[in-house]
Amino acid sequence: MTPSKDVQLSIPRSVADALALPEGRKKEELLRELAISLYREDMFSFGKARELAEMSKQAFGRLLGERGVERHYGPDELAEDLRYARGEVSSHDEGAGE
């Protein structure tokens, strides 16, 4: 089995330069915007969207609320909440991005 590789996107410099953000924040903000859009369009689960955004569950939930994006709640989210309630959550799930 070959190791998995990250997918890289190429954004034209002129587009990146048009972002009114400091250079150091552009990647972070683009990842968050992509994560929000993919979640909103039901192309990503909450977990995958927050992973892409590199944010904790709580922080990404707050961000969705600030943007007026409705939370999807299905079997995957229920299972994750049940694992959390049983104390089966990892330290990565609780603290990432905060």
PyMOL CGO cylinders between C-alpha atoms (Angstrom):
from pymol import cmd
from pymol.cgo import CYLINDER

trace = [
    CYLINDER, 0.00, 0.00, 0.00, 1.42, 3.40, -0.95, 0.3, 1, 1, 1, 1, 1, 1,
    CYLINDER, 1.42, 3.40, -0.95, 1.36, 6.18, 1.63, 0.3, 1, 1, 1, 1, 1, 1,
    CYLINDER, 1.36, 6.18, 1.63, -1.35, 8.76, 1.09, 0.3, 1, 1, 1, 1, 1, 1,
    CYLINDER, -1.35, 8.76, 1.09, -0.32, 12.20, -0.04, 0.3, 1, 1, 1, 1, 1, 1,
    CYLINDER, -0.32, 12.20, -0.04, -1.93, 15.54, 0.62, 0.3, 1, 1, 1, 1, 1, 1,
    CYLINDER, -1.93, 15.54, 0.62, -3.76, 17.15, -2.28, 0.3, 1, 1, 1, 1, 1, 1,
    CYLINDER, -3.76, 17.15, -2.28, -2.40, 20.55, -3.19, 0.3, 1, 1, 1, 1, 1, 1,
    CYLINDER, -2.40, 20.55, -3.19, -4.39, 23.30, -4.87, 0.3, 1, 1, 1, 1, 1, 1,
    CYLINDER, -4.39, 23.30, -4.87, -2.79, 25.93, -7.02, 0.3, 1, 1, 1, 1, 1, 1,
    CYLINDER, -2.79, 25.93, -7.02, -4.15, 29.45, -6.62, 0.3, 1, 1, 1, 1, 1, 1,
    CYLINDER, -4.15, 29.45, -6.62, -2.93, 32.06, -9.09, 0.3, 1, 1, 1, 1, 1, 1,
    CYLINDER, -2.93, 32.06, -9.09, -0.76, 34.70, -7.43, 0.3, 1, 1, 1, 1, 1, 1,
    CYLINDER, -0.76, 34.70, -7.43, -3.05, 37.47, -8.72, 0.3, 1, 1, 1, 1, 1, 1,
    CYLINDER, -3.05, 37.47, -8.72, -5.98, 35.86, -6.89, 0.3, 1, 1, 1, 1, 1, 1,
    CYLINDER, -5.98, 35.86, -6.89, -4.00, 35.37, -3.68, 0.3, 1, 1, 1, 1, 1, 1,
    CYLINDER, -4.00, 35.37, -3.68, -2.73, 38.95, -3.87, 0.3, 1, 1, 1, 1, 1, 1,
    CYLINDER, -2.73, 38.95, -3.87, -6.32, 40.18, -4.15, 0.3, 1, 1, 1, 1, 1, 1,
    CYLINDER, -6.32, 40.18, -4.15, -7.13, 38.79, -0.70, 0.3, 1, 1, 1, 1, 1, 1,
    CYLINDER, -7.13, 38.79, -0.70, -7.06, 41.70, 1.73, 0.3, 1, 1, 1, 1, 1, 1,
    CYLINDER, -7.06, 41.70, 1.73, -5.23, 39.72, 4.42, 0.3, 1, 1, 1, 1, 1, 1,
    CYLINDER, -5.23, 39.72, 4.42, -1.67, 39.53, 5.68, 0.3, 1, 1, 1, 1, 1, 1,
    CYLINDER, -1.67, 39.53, 5.68, 0.33, 36.90, 3.76, 0.3, 1, 1, 1, 1, 1, 1,
    CYLINDER, 0.33, 36.90, 3.76, 0.59, 34.66, 6.84, 0.3, 1, 1, 1, 1, 1, 1,
    CYLINDER, 0.59, 34.66, 6.84, -3.20, 34.37, 7.23, 0.3, 1, 1, 1, 1, 1, 1,
    CYLINDER, -3.20, 34.37, 7.23, -4.20, 33.68, 3.62, 0.3, 1, 1, 1, 1, 1, 1,
    CYLINDER, -4.20, 33.68, 3.62, -3.81, 29.90, 3.70, 0.3, 1, 1, 1, 1, 1, 1,
    CYLINDER, -3.81, 29.90, 3.70, -5.65, 29.62, 7.03, 0.3, 1, 1, 1, 1, 1, 1,
    CYLINDER, -5.65, 29.62, 7.03, -8.56, 31.75, 5.83, 0.3, 1, 1, 1, 1, 1, 1,
    CYLINDER, -8.56, 31.75, 5.83, -8.82, 29.99, 2.47, 0.3, 1, 1, 1, 1, 1, 1,
    CYLINDER, -8.82, 29.99, 2.47, -8.94, 26.59, 4.19, 0.3, 1, 1, 1, 1, 1, 1,
    CYLINDER, -8.94, 26.59, 4.19, -11.68, 27.81, 6.52, 0.3, 1, 1, 1, 1, 1, 1,
    CYLINDER, -11.68, 27.81, 6.52, -13.74, 29.28, 3.69, 0.3, 1, 1, 1, 1, 1, 1,
    CYLINDER, -13.74, 29.28, 3.69, -13.40, 26.08, 1.67, 0.3, 1, 1, 1, 1, 1, 1,
    CYLINDER, -13.40, 26.08, 1.67, -14.39, 23.99, 4.69, 0.3, 1, 1, 1, 1, 1, 1,
    CYLINDER, -14.39, 23.99, 4.69, -17.47, 26.15, 5.37, 0.3, 1, 1, 1, 1, 1, 1,
    CYLINDER, -17.47, 26.15, 5.37, -18.56, 25.99, 1.73, 0.3, 1, 1, 1, 1, 1, 1,
    CYLINDER, -18.56, 25.99, 1.73, -18.12, 22.23, 1.44, 0.3, 1, 1, 1, 1, 1, 1,
    CYLINDER, -18.12, 22.23, 1.44, -20.01, 21.69, 4.70, 0.3, 1, 1, 1, 1, 1, 1,
    CYLINDER, -20.01, 21.69, 4.70, -22.80, 24.08, 3.70, 0.3, 1, 1, 1, 1, 1, 1,
    CYLINDER, -22.80, 24.08, 3.70, -23.26, 22.21, 0.41, 0.3, 1, 1, 1, 1, 1, 1,
    CYLINDER, -23.26, 22.21, 0.41, -23.34, 18.86, 2.28, 0.3, 1, 1, 1, 1, 1, 1,
    CYLINDER, -23.34, 18.86, 2.28, -20.19, 17.68, 0.53, 0.3, 1, 1, 1, 1, 1, 1,
    CYLINDER, -20.19, 17.68, 0.53, -18.29, 17.24, 3.82, 0.3, 1, 1, 1, 1, 1, 1,
    CYLINDER, -18.29, 17.24, 3.82, -19.34, 16.01, 7.23, 0.3, 1, 1, 1, 1, 1, 1,
    CYLINDER, -19.34, 16.01, 7.23, -18.80, 18.32, 10.19, 0.3, 1, 1, 1, 1, 1, 1,
    CYLINDER, -18.80, 18.32, 10.19, -15.74, 16.30, 11.21, 0.3, 1, 1, 1, 1, 1, 1,
    CYLINDER, -15.74, 16.30, 11.21, -14.07, 16.45, 7.81, 0.3, 1, 1, 1, 1, 1, 1,
    CYLINDER, -14.07, 16.45, 7.81, -14.88, 20.15, 7.41, 0.3, 1, 1, 1, 1, 1, 1,
    CYLINDER, -14.88, 20.15, 7.41, -13.37, 21.04, 10.78, 0.3, 1, 1, 1, 1, 1, 1,
    CYLINDER, -13.37, 21.04, 10.78, -10.34, 18.88, 9.96, 0.3, 1, 1, 1, 1, 1, 1,
    CYLINDER, -10.34, 18.88, 9.96, -9.83, 20.85, 6.74, 0.3, 1, 1, 1, 1, 1, 1,
    CYLINDER, -9.83, 20.85, 6.74, -10.31, 24.11, 8.63, 0.3, 1, 1, 1, 1, 1, 1,
    CYLINDER, -10.31, 24.11, 8.63, -7.81, 22.90, 11.25, 0.3, 1, 1, 1, 1, 1, 1,
    CYLINDER, -7.81, 22.90, 11.25, -10.18, 23.87, 14.05, 0.3, 1, 1, 1, 1, 1, 1,
    CYLINDER, -10.18, 23.87, 14.05, -11.57, 22.19, 17.16, 0.3, 1, 1, 1, 1, 1, 1,
    CYLINDER, -11.57, 22.19, 17.16, -15.15, 20.96, 17.20, 0.3, 1, 1, 1, 1, 1, 1,
    CYLINDER, -15.15, 20.96, 17.20, -16.22, 23.89, 19.38, 0.3, 1, 1, 1, 1, 1, 1,
    CYLINDER, -16.22, 23.89, 19.38, -14.40, 26.56, 17.37, 0.3, 1, 1, 1, 1, 1, 1,
    CYLINDER, -14.40, 26.56, 17.37, -15.71, 25.29, 14.03, 0.3, 1, 1, 1, 1, 1, 1,
    CYLINDER, -15.71, 25.29, 14.03, -19.24, 25.07, 15.44, 0.3, 1, 1, 1, 1, 1, 1,
    CYLINDER, -19.24, 25.07, 15.44, -18.98, 28.70, 16.58, 0.3, 1, 1, 1, 1, 1, 1,
    CYLINDER, -18.98, 28.70, 16.58, -17.70, 29.74, 13.15, 0.3, 1, 1, 1, 1, 1, 1,
    CYLINDER, -17.70, 29.74, 13.15, -20.64, 28.05, 11.44, 0.3, 1, 1, 1, 1, 1, 1,
    CYLINDER, -20.64, 28.05, 11.44, -23.00, 29.83, 13.82, 0.3, 1, 1, 1, 1, 1, 1,
    CYLINDER, -23.00, 29.83, 13.82, -21.37, 33.20, 13.10, 0.3, 1, 1, 1, 1, 1, 1,
    CYLINDER, -21.37, 33.20, 13.10, -21.84, 32.55, 9.38, 0.3, 1, 1, 1, 1, 1, 1,
    CYLINDER, -21.84, 32.55, 9.38, -25.46, 31.41, 9.77, 0.3, 1, 1, 1, 1, 1, 1,
    CYLINDER, -25.46, 31.41, 9.77, -24.71, 27.90, 8.47, 0.3, 1, 1, 1, 1, 1, 1,
    CYLINDER, -24.71, 27.90, 8.47, -27.15, 25.29, 9.76, 0.3, 1, 1, 1, 1, 1, 1,
    CYLINDER, -27.15, 25.29, 9.76, -25.63, 22.23, 11.40, 0.3, 1, 1, 1, 1, 1, 1,
    CYLINDER, -25.63, 22.23, 11.40, -26.35, 18.86, 9.80, 0.3, 1, 1, 1, 1, 1, 1,
    CYLINDER, -26.35, 18.86, 9.80, -27.03, 16.18, 12.37, 0.3, 1, 1, 1, 1, 1, 1,
    CYLINDER, -27.03, 16.18, 12.37, -27.07, 12.60, 11.22, 0.3, 1, 1, 1, 1, 1, 1,
    CYLINDER, -27.07, 12.60, 11.22, -25.83, 9.17, 12.27, 0.3, 1, 1, 1, 1, 1, 1,
    CYLINDER, -25.83, 9.17, 12.27, -22.13, 10.14, 12.08, 0.3, 1, 1, 1, 1, 1, 1,
    CYLINDER, -22.13, 10.14, 12.08, -22.62, 13.15, 14.34, 0.3, 1, 1, 1, 1, 1, 1,
    CYLINDER, -22.62, 13.15, 14.34, -24.74, 11.10, 16.76, 0.3, 1, 1, 1, 1, 1, 1,
    CYLINDER, -24.74, 11.10, 16.76, -22.03, 8.42, 16.96, 0.3, 1, 1, 1, 1, 1, 1,
    CYLINDER, -22.03, 8.42, 16.96, -19.37, 11.08, 17.57, 0.3, 1, 1, 1, 1, 1, 1,
    CYLINDER, -19.37, 11.08, 17.57, -21.46, 12.69, 20.32, 0.3, 1, 1, 1, 1, 1, 1,
    CYLINDER, -21.46, 12.69, 20.32, -22.04, 9.29, 21.95, 0.3, 1, 1, 1, 1, 1, 1,
    CYLINDER, -22.04, 9.29, 21.95, -18.28, 8.57, 21.90, 0.3, 1, 1, 1, 1, 1, 1,
    CYLINDER, -18.28, 8.57, 21.90, -17.69, 11.97, 23.50, 0.3, 1, 1, 1, 1, 1, 1,
    CYLINDER, -17.69, 11.97, 23.50, -20.34, 11.32, 26.17, 0.3, 1, 1, 1, 1, 1, 1,
    CYLINDER, -20.34, 11.32, 26.17, -18.67, 8.00, 27.01, 0.3, 1, 1, 1, 1, 1, 1,
    CYLINDER, -18.67, 8.00, 27.01, -15.30, 9.75, 27.36, 0.3, 1, 1, 1, 1, 1, 1,
    CYLINDER, -15.30, 9.75, 27.36, -13.87, 8.16, 24.23, 0.3, 1, 1, 1, 1, 1, 1,
    CYLINDER, -13.87, 8.16, 24.23, -12.73, 11.42, 22.64, 0.3, 1, 1, 1, 1, 1, 1,
    CYLINDER, -12.73, 11.42, 22.64, -9.07, 11.97, 21.76, 0.3, 1, 1, 1, 1, 1, 1,
    CYLINDER, -9.07, 11.97, 21.76, -7.04, 15.00, 22.81, 0.3, 1, 1, 1, 1, 1, 1,
    CYLINDER, -7.04, 15.00, 22.81, -6.81, 15.94, 19.08, 0.3, 1, 1, 1, 1, 1, 1,
    CYLINDER, -6.81, 15.94, 19.08, -10.61, 16.27, 18.94, 0.3, 1, 1, 1, 1, 1, 1,
    CYLINDER, -10.61, 16.27, 18.94, -10.81, 18.58, 21.93, 0.3, 1, 1, 1, 1, 1, 1,
    CYLINDER, -10.81, 18.58, 21.93, -7.95, 21.00, 21.48, 0.3, 1, 1, 1, 1, 1, 1,
    CYLINDER, -7.95, 21.00, 21.48, -7.11, 21.34, 17.78, 0.3, 1, 1, 1, 1, 1, 1,
    CYLINDER, -7.11, 21.34, 17.78, -7.18, 24.92, 16.62, 0.3, 1, 1, 1, 1, 1, 1,
    CYLINDER, -7.18, 24.92, 16.62, -7.96, 26.60, 19.92, 0.3, 1, 1, 1, 1, 1, 1,
]
cmd.load_cgo(trace, "trace")
